[in-house]
Amino acid sequence: MAAMTHDAPVVNRLRTGLFLALLSASSFGLSGALARGMMDAGWSPAAVVAVRVLVGGVALLPIALRQLRGDWELLRRKAGLIVAYGLIAVAGTQLAYFYAVAHMAVGAALLIEYTAPIVVIGWLWARHGQKPGRATVLGAVLGVLGLVLVLDLRSGVGASWVGAAWALAAMFGAAVYFVLSARNSDGLPGTVLATGGLLLGGVVLLLAGAAGIAPLHAGTGPAVFADCTAPWWLPLLALGVVTAALAYASGIAATRLLGSRLASFAALLEVVAAIVYAWVLLAQTPRPIQFVGGALILVGVVTVRTGERPDAP
């Protein structure tokens, strides 16, 4: 009876964590289709991302201030964590990805970036002695194979050493995102971490644009999608509130419940969500092989889940 009593909260925690991970992945996945509409309307990628993360940070700010409850000393003690999150997990990852796709195909850059779960496994093994089991290794193989099929690299990788280096930097930033998001023992509410990171990351992206590192330009024309046209501010609002505020806040909560390893594999579903949103909003019909890849990713996530110890988070 004691074992059953102990298992119930663990199962509930995992269910809640997986739900939040799915919510985060589906929210992040929407960003590509919405951003494409904005870029077709004259916005540069860096400008879209800068506005996205700044709007997301502003949207979360009232909640973060309420959770902080005037404890500015906590904010000062955790300033290093927030700065690292904003500089590496938000701004650094975005900038690295921009430079990667400037030198190689988008699919190839995404493939490299989304091998971040492998880095997370290696870090937990080297730093915390959490050796991956057979189920985790098998899930990793299935997840990466599914990712290859979903990204549909039939047009060739078009890679260069420079592009590969930037994509590896983006992969490192994504891995840092999961590792830092899992730090639940620091006492810093997840929404406060997300808010600080988004606001700082947005400011860094604006500074990068001002310095000419990432071109910033915008337009006021409508955003055109497959079956509708929207004023420029509406997709930007959705990018900030849904794909930044909701995505980062739920992603941190999911990672703290699941642990960085399982959460990083669940995040692979973001690529599947991005394909579905591109199908609906941009009329980019996926090929059958991409559905097979999505199924493999899902099987990989479930396999990794079976290999996770209940106390892993």
C-alpha positions in Angstrom: 0.0 0.0 0.0 2.9 2.3 0.8 4.4 1.7 -2.7 1.0 2.5 -4.3 0.8 5.7 -2.3 4.3 6.7 -3.4 3.7 5.8 -7.0 0.5 7.8 -7.5 2.2 11.3 -7.1 5.0 10.1 -9.4 2.6 9.0 -12.1 0.6 12.3 -11.8 3.8 14.3 -12.0 4.9 12.5 -15.2 1.4 12.9 -16.7 1.4 16.6 -15.9 4.9 17.0 -17.2 4.2 15.3 -20.5 1.1 17.4 -21.0 3.1 20.6 -20.4 5.9 19.3 -22.7 3.3 18.7 -25.4 1.8 22.1 -24.8 5.3 23.7 -25.0 6.3 21.8 -28.2 3.0 22.6 -30.0 3.4 26.3 -29.0 7.0 26.5 -30.1 6.1 24.7 -33.3 3.6 27.4 -34.3 6.4 30.0 -34.5 7.8 28.9 -37.8 4.6 29.2 -39.8 3.7 32.6 -38.2 7.3 33.9 -38.7 7.2 32.9 -42.3 4.1 35.0 -42.9 5.9 38.0 -41.2 9.1 37.5 -43.2 7.0 37.4 -46.5 5.6 40.7 -45.3 9.0 42.3 -45.1 10.3 41.4 -41.7 13.8 40.1 -41.1 14.1 36.9 -39.1 16.0 38.7 -36.3 13.4 41.4 -36.0 10.6 38.8 -35.8 12.4 36.9 -33.0 13.4 40.1 -31.1 9.8 41.3 -31.0 8.5 37.8 -30.3 10.7 37.3 -27.1 10.1 40.9 -25.9 6.4 40.6 -26.3 6.5 37.2 -24.5 8.6 38.7 -21.6 6.1 41.6 -21.2 3.2 39.2 -21.3 4.7 37.1 -18.5 5.9 40.1 -16.4 2.7 40.6 -14.3 2.7 37.0 -13.4 6.4 37.0 -12.6 6.1 40.0 -10.4 3.3 38.4 -8.4 5.2 35.2 -8.0 8.3 37.1 -6.9 6.3 39.0 -4.2 8.9 41.7 -3.8 11.7 39.3 -3.0 14.3 41.2 -4.9 17.1 39.5 -2.9 16.1 36.2 -4.6 16.3 37.9 -7.9 19.8 39.3 -7.1 21.0 35.8 -6.0 19.7 34.2 -9.1 20.9 36.9 -11.5 23.6 34.6 -12.9 21.0 31.9 -13.8 18.7 34.5 -15.5 21.6 36.0 -17.4 22.9 32.6 -18.6 19.3 31.7 -19.6 18.8 34.9 -21.5 22.2 35.0 -23.2 22.6 31.4 -24.1 19.2 29.6 -24.1 17.3 32.5 -25.7 19.5 35.0 -27.6 22.5 32.8 -28.3 20.5 29.9 -29.6 18.5 32.1 -31.9 21.5 34.0 -33.3 23.4 30.8 -33.9 20.5 29.3 -35.8 20.2 32.4 -38.0 23.9 32.1 -38.9 23.6 28.4 -39.5 20.8 28.7 -42.0 22.7 31.4 -43.8 25.3 28.8 -44.7 23.3 25.5 -45.0 19.9 24.1 -45.6 17.2 24.8 -42.9 16.5 21.1 -42.5 20.1 20.2 -42.0 20.5 23.0 -39.4 17.4 21.8 -37.5 18.7 18.2 -37.6 22.0 19.3 -35.9 20.3 21.6 -33.4 17.7 19.0 -32.4 20.3 16.4 -31.5 20.5 18.4 -28.2 19.0 15.5 -26.3 22.2 13.5 -27.0 24.2 16.4 -25.4 21.8 16.4 -22.4 22.3 12.6 -21.9 26.1 13.1 -22.0 26.0 16.0 -19.6 23.9 14.1 -17.0 26.2 11.1 -17.3 29.4 13.0 -17.0 28.3 15.6 -14.4 25.8 13.6 -12.3 26.6 10.0 -13.0 23.2 9.3 -14.6 24.2 6.6 -17.0 21.6 6.1 -19.7 19.9 2.8 -19.8 19.1 0.7 -22.9 15.6 2.2 -23.2 17.0 5.7 -23.3 19.6 4.8 -25.9 17.0 3.0 -28.0 14.7 6.0 -27.7 17.5 8.4 -28.7 18.1 6.3 -31.9 14.4 6.2 -32.8 14.0 9.9 -32.1 16.9 11.0 -34.2 15.9 8.6 -37.1 12.3 10.1 -36.9 13.8 13.6 -36.9 15.7 12.8 -40.1 12.5 11.6 -41.8 10.4 14.5 -40.6 12.9 17.1 -41.8 12.9 15.4 -45.2 16.4 16.1 -46.3 15.9 14.8 -49.9 17.1 18.1 -51.4 20.6 17.6 -49.8 22.1 19.0 -46.7 23.9 21.9 -48.4 26.2 22.1 -45.4 29.5 24.0 -44.9 31.9 23.9 -42.1 30.9 27.4 -41.0 27.2 26.5 -41.1 27.8 23.2 -39.2 29.7 25.1 -36.5 26.9 27.6 -36.0 24.3 24.7 -36.0 26.4 23.0 -33.3 26.4 26.2 -31.3 22.6 26.3 -31.6 22.5 22.7 -30.4 24.6 23.6 -27.4 22.2 26.5 -26.6 19.2 24.2 -26.8 20.9 21.7 -24.4 21.6 24.6 -22.0 17.9 25.5 -22.2 16.9 22.1 -20.9 19.6 21.9 -18.3 18.9 25.3 -16.8 15.1 24.9 -17.0 15.4 21.8 -14.9 17.0 23.6 -12.0 14.0 23.5 -9.6 16.1 23.5 -6.4 17.2 27.1 -6.9 13.9 28.5 -5.5 13.4 30.7 -8.5 9.8 30.4 -10.0 9.8 29.2 -13.5 7.8 32.2 -14.8 10.4 34.6 -13.3 13.2 32.7 -15.1 11.3 32.7 -18.4 10.4 36.4 -18.0 13.9 37.5 -17.2 15.5 35.4 -19.9 13.0 36.6 -22.6 13.4 40.3 -21.8 17.2 40.0 -21.6 17.4 37.9 -24.7 15.2 40.4 -26.6 17.4 43.3 -25.6 20.5 41.4 -26.7 18.9 40.7 -30.1 18.1 44.3 -30.5 21.7 45.3 -29.6 23.0 42.7 -32.1 20.8 44.2 -34.7 22.0 47.7 -33.9 25.6 46.5 -34.2 24.9 44.9 -37.6 25.3 41.3 -36.4 21.7 40.4 -37.1 19.9 42.6 -39.7 16.7 44.2 -38.3 14.0 45.5 -40.6 10.2 45.4 -40.5 7.2 46.3 -42.5 3.5 47.2 -41.9 2.0 45.2 -44.7 -0.5 42.4 -44.0 0.7 38.8 -43.4 -0.6 36.4 -46.0 -1.3 32.8 -45.1 -2.9 29.9 -47.0 -6.5 30.8 -46.4 -6.4 34.2 -44.7 -4.7 37.5 -44.5 -4.0 39.1 -41.1 -2.8 42.6 -40.1 0.9 42.6 -39.2 0.3 43.0 -35.5 -1.9 39.9 -35.0 0.8 37.3 -35.9 3.3 39.2 -33.9 1.0 39.1 -30.9 0.5 35.4 -31.3 4.2 34.9 -31.7 4.8 36.7 -28.4 2.0 35.4 -26.3 1.7 31.8 -27.6 5.1 30.8 -29.1 7.2 32.7 -26.5 5.3 33.4 -23.2 3.3 30.2 -23.2 6.0 28.0 -24.8 8.8 29.0 -22.5 6.8 29.0 -19.3 5.2 25.6 -20.0 8.6 24.3 -21.2 10.3 25.2 -17.9 7.5 23.7 -15.9 7.6 20.5 -17.9 11.4 20.2 -17.6 11.2 20.6 -13.8 8.6 17.8 -13.6 10.2 15.4 -16.1 13.9 16.2 -15.8 16.0 17.6 -18.6 16.6 14.3 -20.3 13.0 13.2 -20.9 11.9 16.8 -21.5 14.5 17.2 -24.2 13.2 14.2 -26.1 9.6 15.3 -25.7 10.6 18.6 -27.3 11.3 16.8 -30.5 7.6 16.8 -31.1 8.0 20.6 -31.8 9.3 19.6 -35.2 6.2 17.5 -35.9 4.0 20.4 -34.7 5.8 22.7 -37.0 5.1 20.5 -40.0 1.4 20.3 -39.1 1.2 24.1 -38.7 3.0 24.7 -42.0 0.4 22.3 -43.6 -2.5 24.3 -42.2 -1.3 27.9 -42.4 1.1 27.7 -45.4 -0.4 24.9 -47.4 2.9 23.0 -47.3 1.6 19.4 -47.6 3.8 16.9 -45.7 5.0 13.8 -47.5 4.0 10.3 -46.2 7.6 9.7 -45.0 7.2 12.7 -42.7 4.3 11.1 -40.9 6.4 8.0 -40.5 9.1 10.1 -38.9 6.6 11.8 -36.6 5.5 8.3 -35.4 9.1 7.3 -34.8 9.7 10.4 -32.7 6.6 9.6 -30.6 7.8 6.0 -30.1 11.2 7.3 -29.2 9.8 9.6 -26.5 7.7 6.8 -25.1 10.7 4.5 -25.1 12.8 7.1 -23.2 9.9 7.5 -20.8 10.0 3.8 -20.0 13.7 4.0 -19.2 13.4 7.0 -16.8 13.7 6.3 -13.1 10.8 7.8 -11.0 13.3 9.9 -9.1 15.2 11.1 -12.2 13.8 14.7 -12.1 
